[in-house]
Each structure stands twice: as structure tokens, then as C-alpha cells.
């Protein structure tokens, strides 16, 4: 069984929390990340300056942020198919993160 390997070739910031992502296979996705920016890893990307600090890791072929957040390039490639599931998971991440907060 073979699975296609997708790699991000380039990207552009096209709006608030939105990127145009182009892949080596010539396809592209316009992705609004807002609905999935929750939890300990992706929540910090709600700060516009942090989100906009995204870079392309050419070795891994995906997008990465300074805090270590990233998405599998296959997830980015297939965003329309996986978006709704990721939104549900992001809300779960937020719930877990809020339960782990310690008030001192």
C-alpha cells in the first residue's frame, strides 16, 4: 500500500490567520486556521504576531511556528477533508489545557 507524500513548496499570508499553501504536486489550499487555534500548542498562535511568524521547514516540507507548532503536510494538503475533525479536536485540546491550568 502506498500513501502519497505531500510537501509544502511555498505559502503566503493572505489574511488574519489565513494562509495560501502551495504544494509540490501543484495543488494549493486557502486555509483559515482560526477554528483550530486552541490548546497548549496551537492556542499561542491566536496572537497575530506569533501566527505571522510562520516559516517553511524545507527539510520536513511543512509549516512551523516559533513555539514548535506544526501540521503534517498531508493534513494541510487535505484540509477540506479533515477540517471539521480538527475543529472538534481543537476544542478538546482547549478543554484539556483549561483543566491543566493551575491558579497560584
C-alpha positions as CSV (number, residue, x, y, z in Angstrom):
1,X,0.0,0.0,0.0
2,X,1.4,3.4,-0.9
3,X,0.4,6.7,0.5
4,X,1.2,10.0,-1.3
5,X,3.8,12.1,0.4
6,X,2.8,15.8,0.3
7,X,5.3,18.6,0.9
8,X,4.6,22.3,1.1
9,X,6.5,24.2,-1.6
10,X,5.6,27.8,-0.5
11,X,3.0,29.8,1.4
12,X,1.7,33.3,1.7
13,X,-0.2,35.1,4.5
14,X,-3.4,36.2,2.8
15,X,-5.4,37.4,5.8
16,X,-5.9,37.1,9.6
17,X,-4.9,33.6,10.5
18,X,-5.2,32.6,6.8
19,X,-2.5,31.1,4.6
20,X,-2.4,30.2,0.9
21,X,-0.4,27.0,1.0
22,X,1.1,25.6,-2.3
23,X,2.3,22.0,-2.5
24,X,5.0,20.4,-4.6
25,X,2.2,18.5,-6.6
26,X,0.9,21.8,-7.9
27,X,-2.2,21.9,-5.7
28,X,-3.0,24.6,-3.2
29,X,-5.2,25.3,-0.2
30,X,-6.5,28.5,1.2
31,X,-6.6,27.7,5.0
32,X,-8.2,29.7,7.7
33,X,-6.6,28.3,10.9
34,X,-8.7,30.3,13.4
35,X,-11.0,27.4,14.3
36,X,-8.1,25.1,15.3
37,X,-6.0,27.6,17.3
38,X,-6.8,26.1,20.7
39,X,-4.9,24.2,23.3
40,X,-1.4,24.4,24.7
41,X,0.4,24.0,21.3
42,X,-1.9,25.9,18.9
43,X,-3.5,28.4,21.3
44,X,-0.5,30.7,21.4
45,X,-0.9,31.2,17.6
46,X,-4.0,33.3,18.4
47,X,-1.6,36.2,18.9
48,X,-1.3,37.6,15.4
49,X,2.4,38.3,15.6
50,X,3.1,34.7,16.7
51,X,0.9,33.3,13.9
52,X,2.5,35.5,11.3
53,X,6.0,34.2,12.4
54,X,5.2,31.0,10.5
55,X,8.1,29.6,8.3
56,X,8.5,26.8,5.9
57,X,10.7,23.9,7.2
58,X,12.1,22.9,3.8
59,X,13.5,19.7,5.3
60,X,10.2,18.4,6.6
61,X,8.1,20.1,3.9
62,X,5.7,21.8,6.3
63,X,4.9,25.0,8.1
64,X,6.2,25.6,11.6
65,X,5.8,28.3,14.2
66,X,8.4,29.5,16.7
67,X,6.7,27.6,19.6
68,X,7.2,24.3,17.7
69,X,3.6,24.1,16.5
70,X,3.3,22.5,13.0
71,X,0.8,20.5,11.0
72,X,1.5,17.3,9.0
73,X,1.8,18.4,5.3
74,X,-0.7,15.7,4.4
75,X,-3.2,17.4,6.8
76,X,-2.6,20.7,5.1
77,X,-3.0,19.2,1.7
78,X,-6.3,17.5,2.6
79,X,-7.6,20.4,4.8
80,X,-11.1,20.4,3.4
81,X,-11.5,16.7,4.3
82,X,-10.0,17.0,7.8
83,X,-11.0,20.5,8.9
84,X,-14.2,19.6,10.8
85,X,-12.5,16.8,12.7
86,X,-9.6,19.1,13.6
87,X,-12.0,21.7,14.9
88,X,-13.6,19.2,17.2
89,X,-10.2,18.1,18.4
90,X,-9.1,21.7,18.9
91,X,-12.0,22.3,21.2
92,X,-10.9,19.1,23.2
93,X,-7.3,20.5,23.3
94,X,-8.7,23.7,24.8
95,X,-10.7,21.8,27.4
96,X,-7.7,19.8,28.4
97,X,-5.5,22.9,28.6
98,X,-8.0,24.7,30.8
99,X,-8.2,21.8,33.2
100,X,-4.4,21.8,33.4
101,X,-4.3,25.5,34.5
102,X,-3.0,25.9,38.0
103,X,-4.1,29.0,39.9
104,X,-1.5,30.2,42.3
